[in-house]
Amino acid sequence: MSDYLLEMKGIVKAFGGVRALNGIDIKVKPGECVGLCGENGAGKSTLMKVLSAVYPYGTWEGEIIWDGKPLTAHSIAETEAAGIVIIHQELTLVPDLSVAENIFMGHELTLPGGRMNYPAMMHRAEALMRELKVPDMNVALPVSQYGGGYQQLVEIAKALNKKARLLILDEPSSSLTRSEIDVLLDIIRGLKAKGVACVYISHKLDEVSAICDTVSVIRDGKHIATTAMADMDVTRIITQMVGREINNLYPTETHAVGDVVLEARHFTCYDVDNPRRKRVDDISFSLRRGEILGIAGLVGAGRTELVSALFGSYPGHYEGEVWLDGKKIDTRTPQKSIKAGLCMVPEDRKRQGIVPDLAVGQNITLAVLDTFSHLTRIDAEAELGSVHREISRMHLKTANPFLPITSLSGGNQQKAVLAKMLLTKPRVLILDEPTRGVDVGAKYEIYKLMGVLAAEGVSIIMVSSELAEVLGVSDRVLVIGDGQLRGDFINQQLTQEHVLAAALSQSPRPDTIDRKSV
């Protein structure tokens, strides 16, 4: 009898003649955590959709052996009944339903006559949350009352309630804080100890090295290697993923920093649900030509609120002025900001960056359609030419620009949103978490592009939760804490400790640099 709970052999999956998977093999033992690594578009999510029967048996080639027997599932319900449960990167919770109702969705406990057995579901939900070391969670409250970390735990509780024997986690930490990630990894260790197998898909290779026993790397739909984590390190994983060595994760593109281009004056943002609370409290700063300005701070500090208000997309009440080249400009709506030369790539690409019903090419040209219009018609040939140029420039992986943008991996969707904004030829480009959910090779390309744009005179504001990233690419760093500007530093010998100390400071420090030296 095989030692493996799961064996996928020679898996082939094609879309319109293009092979997304070309003979993939993967094996998982009970209680083992296998890290599945690869660049965006390598085929990781496609492989897991084959395993979980999102792509049912008969739509792919190869063989899946589950617990010693062939698996020929035609629906997700069949794979979940077998014990294979996937937790997607985009959570599938219903915000207005309670924690308990979300955990039992589709598997409700009922009384004779078909009525819901709420006491039994509440009791079981509480037991599951205790098992996940969250005993104080009120399972009767709407899941929307809890933050991203707790919601991720609710998804895991759903999986355990389905008696998962193999848990697939697709980018589970993309929206979690460091402390929430530590809790998640501890929970996975506990599940492994109980014999639950895991497939862990993540671009955060430090997490892969911390939790995984084995690493399987795929590239361009092909199996590259499967290696014990004890024999690997992050550098070797990167080399296998991209097919080349990346000696410096943060390329240094030389660029000159010029005079002040943009000034943000006295920005204050009020909480959407509680207008008496300030999310951003009277922040002012300047940005120079060709400068990359990093904005750092702890989760909830007010970084996204600040840049959203600058761009005119903050949903609540806010105050502040934006001056460009010494003149006050109107940025009350995103359309007016784009027209003025101020563009933004938002943090939540799914809700704010893409139009899911449109094709890849249509998404890319959405902000500049007027440049291709002649009276009442669109010059389709000119539009398609621009699309192909942007696809080439961004190294965007898509079989053709007419495919739905939702068919792309998350990282390639991010590249499409970035291409859309670059077509507007911005003077100032705001990037809010530009590499979230993006693989290491694509990150490197985005960093290089930022350097090229800065060398061309584009001024960049980058918000990032990864301090290493902020310090790796920025010329100057703003630190925000509790909605206040706590530090403004030239990025010379600046350390993560300096940034964290400023973020946790109880008194604002708005003028901690000599601006003439920037």
JOTAQUI-V735674 format. One record per residue. N is the residue number from 1. RES is the residue in one small letter. SS is DSSP state (hx for helix, st for strand, lp for the rest). Layout:
N,RES,SS / N,RES,SS
//
This chain:
1,m,lp / 2,s,lp / 3,d,lp / 4,y,st / 5,l,st / 6,l,st / 7,e,st / 8,m,st / 9,k,st / 10,g,st / 11,i,st / 12,v,st / 13,k,st / 14,a,st / 15,f,st / 16,g,lp / 17,g,lp / 18,v,st / 19,r,st / 20,a,st / 21,l,st / 22,n,st / 23,g,st / 24,i,st / 25,d,st / 26,i,st / 27,k,st / 28,v,st / 29,k,st / 30,p,lp / 31,g,lp / 32,e,lp / 33,c,st / 34,v,st / 35,g,st / 36,l,st / 37,c,st / 38,g,lp / 39,e,lp / 40,n,lp / 41,g,lp / 42,a,lp / 43,g,lp / 44,k,hx / 45,s,hx / 46,t,hx / 47,l,hx / 48,m,hx / 49,k,hx / 50,v,hx / 51,l,hx / 52,s,lp / 53,a,lp / 54,v,lp / 55,y,lp / 56,p,lp / 57,y,lp / 58,g,lp / 59,t,lp / 60,w,lp / 61,e,st / 62,g,st / 63,e,st / 64,i,st / 65,i,st / 66,w,st / 67,d,lp / 68,g,lp / 69,k,st / 70,p,st / 71,l,lp / 72,t,lp / 73,a,lp / 74,h,lp / 75,s,lp / 76,i,hx / 77,a,hx / 78,e,hx / 79,t,hx / 80,e,hx / 81,a,hx / 82,a,hx / 83,g,lp / 84,i,st / 85,v,st / 86,i,st / 87,i,st / 88,h,lp / 89,q,lp / 90,e,lp / 91,l,lp / 92,t,lp / 93,l,lp / 94,v,lp / 95,p,lp / 96,d,lp / 97,l,lp / 98,s,st / 99,v,hx / 100,a,hx / 101,e,hx / 102,n,hx / 103,i,hx / 104,f,lp / 105,m,lp / 106,g,lp / 107,h,lp / 108,e,lp / 109,l,lp / 110,t,st / 111,l,lp / 112,p,lp / 113,g,lp / 114,g,lp / 115,r,lp / 116,m,st / 117,n,lp / 118,y,hx / 119,p,hx / 120,a,hx / 121,m,hx / 122,m,hx / 123,h,hx / 124,r,hx / 125,a,hx / 126,e,hx / 127,a,hx / 128,l,hx / 129,m,hx / 130,r,hx / 131,e,hx / 132,l,lp / 133,k,lp / 134,v,lp / 135,p,lp / 136,d,lp / 137,m,lp / 138,n,lp / 139,v,lp / 140,a,lp / 141,l,lp / 142,p,st / 143,v,hx / 144,s,hx / 145,q,hx / 146,y,lp / 147,g,lp / 148,g,hx / 149,g,hx / 150,y,hx / 151,q,hx / 152,q,hx / 153,l,hx / 154,v,hx / 155,e,hx / 156,i,hx / 157,a,hx / 158,k,hx / 159,a,hx / 160,l,hx / 161,n,hx / 162,k,lp / 163,k,lp / 164,a,lp / 165,r,lp / 166,l,st / 167,l,st / 168,i,st / 169,l,st / 170,d,st / 171,e,lp / 172,p,lp / 173,s,lp / 174,s,lp / 175,s,lp / 176,l,lp / 177,t,lp / 178,r,hx / 179,s,hx / 180,e,hx / 181,i,hx / 182,d,hx / 183,v,hx / 184,l,hx / 185,l,hx / 186,d,hx / 187,i,hx / 188,i,hx / 189,r,hx / 190,g,hx / 191,l,hx / 192,k,hx / 193,a,hx / 194,k,lp / 195,g,lp / 196,v,lp / 197,a,st / 198,c,st / 199,v,st / 200,y,st / 201,i,st / 202,s,lp / 203,h,lp / 204,k,lp / 205,l,hx / 206,d,hx / 207,e,hx / 208,v,hx / 209,s,hx / 210,a,hx / 211,i,hx / 212,c,lp / 213,d,lp / 214,t,st / 215,v,st / 216,s,st / 217,v,st / 218,i,st / 219,r,st / 220,d,lp / 221,g,lp / 222,k,st / 223,h,st / 224,i,st / 225,a,st / 226,t,st / 227,t,st / 228,a,st / 229,m,hx / 230,a,hx / 231,d,hx / 232,m,lp / 233,d,lp / 234,v,hx / 235,t,hx / 236,r,hx / 237,i,hx / 238,i,hx / 239,t,hx / 240,q,hx / 241,m,hx / 242,v,hx / 243,g,lp / 244,r,lp / 245,e,lp / 246,i,lp / 247,n,lp / 248,n,lp / 249,l,lp / 250,y,lp / 251,p,lp / 252,t,lp / 253,e,lp / 254,t,lp / 255,h,lp / 256,a,lp / 257,v,lp / 258,g,lp / 259,d,lp / 260,v,st / 261,v,st / 262,l,st / 263,e,st / 264,a,st / 265,r,st / 266,h,st / 267,f,st / 268,t,st / 269,c,st / 270,y,st / 271,d,lp / 272,v,lp / 273,d,lp / 274,n,lp / 275,p,lp / 276,r,lp / 277,r,lp / 278,k,st / 279,r,st / 280,v,st / 281,d,st / 282,d,st / 283,i,st / 284,s,st / 285,f,st / 286,s,st / 287,l,st / 288,r,st / 289,r,lp / 290,g,lp / 291,e,lp / 292,i,st / 293,l,st / 294,g,st / 295,i,st / 296,a,st / 297,g,lp / 298,l,lp / 299,v,lp / 300,g,lp / 301,a,lp / 302,g,lp / 303,r,hx / 304,t,hx / 305,e,hx / 306,l,hx / 307,v,hx / 308,s,hx / 309,a,hx / 310,l,hx / 311,f,hx / 312,g,lp / 313,s,lp / 314,y,lp / 315,p,lp / 316,g,lp / 317,h,lp / 318,y,st / 319,e,st / 320,g,st / 321,e,st / 322,v,st / 323,w,st / 324,l,st / 325,d,lp / 326,g,lp / 327,k,st / 328,k,st / 329,i,st / 330,d,lp / 331,t,lp / 332,r,lp / 333,t,lp / 334,p,hx / 335,q,hx / 336,k,hx / 337,s,hx / 338,i,hx / 339,k,hx / 340,a,hx / 341,g,lp / 342,l,st / 343,c,st / 344,m,st / 345,v,st / 346,p,lp / 347,e,lp / 348,d,lp / 349,r,hx / 350,k,hx / 351,r,hx / 352,q,hx / 353,g,hx / 354,i,lp / 355,v,lp / 356,p,lp / 357,d,lp / 358,l,lp / 359,a,st / 360,v,hx / 361,g,hx / 362,q,hx / 363,n,hx / 364,i,hx / 365,t,lp / 366,l,hx / 367,a,hx / 368,v,hx / 369,l,hx / 370,d,hx / 371,t,hx / 372,f,hx / 373,s,st / 374,h,st / 375,l,lp / 376,t,lp / 377,r,st / 378,i,st / 379,d,lp / 380,a,hx / 381,e,hx / 382,a,hx / 383,e,hx / 384,l,hx / 385,g,hx / 386,s,hx / 387,v,hx / 388,h,hx / 389,r,hx / 390,e,hx / 391,i,hx / 392,s,hx / 393,r,hx / 394,m,lp / 395,h,lp / 396,l,lp / 397,k,lp / 398,t,lp / 399,a,lp / 400,n,lp / 401,p,lp / 402,f,lp / 403,l,lp / 404,p,st / 405,i,hx / 406,t,hx / 407,s,hx / 408,l,lp / 409,s,lp / 410,g,hx / 411,g,hx / 412,n,hx / 413,q,hx / 414,q,hx / 415,k,hx / 416,a,hx / 417,v,hx / 418,l,hx / 419,a,hx / 420,k,hx / 421,m,hx / 422,l,hx / 423,l,lp / 424,t,lp / 425,k,lp / 426,p,lp / 427,r,lp / 428,v,st / 429,l,st / 430,i,st / 431,l,st / 432,d,st / 433,e,lp / 434,p,lp / 435,t,lp / 436,r,lp / 437,g,lp / 438,v,lp / 439,d,lp / 440,v,hx / 441,g,hx / 442,a,hx / 443,k,hx / 444,y,hx / 445,e,hx / 446,i,hx / 447,y,hx / 448,k,hx / 449,l,hx / 450,m,hx / 451,g,hx / 452,v,hx / 453,l,hx / 454,a,hx / 455,a,hx / 456,e,lp / 457,g,lp / 458,v,lp / 459,s,st / 460,i,st / 461,i,st / 462,m,st / 463,v,st / 464,s,lp / 465,s,lp / 466,e,lp / 467,l,hx / 468,a,hx / 469,e,hx / 470,v,hx / 471,l,hx / 472,g,hx / 473,v,hx / 474,s,lp / 475,d,lp / 476,r,st / 477,v,st / 478,l,st / 479,v,st / 480,i,st / 481,g,st / 482,d,lp / 483,g,lp / 484,q,st / 485,l,st / 486,r,st / 487,g,st / 488,d,st / 489,f,st / 490,i,st / 491,n,lp / 492,q,lp / 493,q,lp / 494,l,lp / 495,t,lp / 496,q,hx / 497,e,hx / 498,h,hx / 499,v,hx / 500,l,hx / 501,a,hx / 502,a,hx / 503,a,hx / 504,l,lp / 505,s,lp / 506,q,lp / 507,s,lp / 508,p,lp / 509,r,lp / 510,p,lp / 511,d,lp / 512,t,lp / 513,i,lp / 514,d,lp / 515,r,hx / 516,k,hx / 517,s,hx / 518,v,lp
//
